[in-house]
Amino acid sequence: MRIVVVAGLLFLALGCSSPDTAGQDQDPKSARARDSVLGASSLPGAKGVQRALEVSDSAAARKALLDSLAQEP
């Protein structure tokens, strides 16, 4: 249930971008920096954004670990 709420908040936050930048490709690092600032703020839903970033980091770390284990002889 908690994952559904976090995913919903993430989609809601991403859906609130301005129309002039919605079609442009954004640098993932700048998007992450923006989300990190949002997550550190005291705005409503900021904890959800911060948690979504933590889950994303955890998934990336797990993927990197599995990739490194698959490459070992």
Secondary structure in CASP SS format (residue, H / E / C, confidence):
PFRMAT SS
TARGET T0000
AUTHOR 0000-0000-0000
METHOD secondary structure of the structure
MODEL  1
M C 1.00
R H 1.00
I H 1.00
V H 1.00
V H 1.00
V H 1.00
A H 1.00
G H 1.00
L H 1.00
L H 1.00
F H 1.00
L H 1.00
A H 1.00
L H 1.00
G H 1.00
C C 1.00
S C 1.00
S C 1.00
P C 1.00
D C 1.00
T C 1.00
A C 1.00
G C 1.00
Q C 1.00
D C 1.00
Q C 1.00
D C 1.00
P H 1.00
K H 1.00
S H 1.00
A H 1.00
R H 1.00
A H 1.00
R H 1.00
D H 1.00
S H 1.00
V H 1.00
L H 1.00
G H 1.00
A H 1.00
S C 1.00
S C 1.00
L C 1.00
P C 1.00
G C 1.00
A H 1.00
K H 1.00
G H 1.00
V H 1.00
Q H 1.00
R H 1.00
A H 1.00
L H 1.00
E H 1.00
V H 1.00
S H 1.00
D H 1.00
S H 1.00
A H 1.00
A H 1.00
A H 1.00
R H 1.00
K H 1.00
A H 1.00
L H 1.00
L H 1.00
D H 1.00
S H 1.00
L H 1.00
A H 1.00
Q H 1.00
E C 1.00
P C 1.00
END
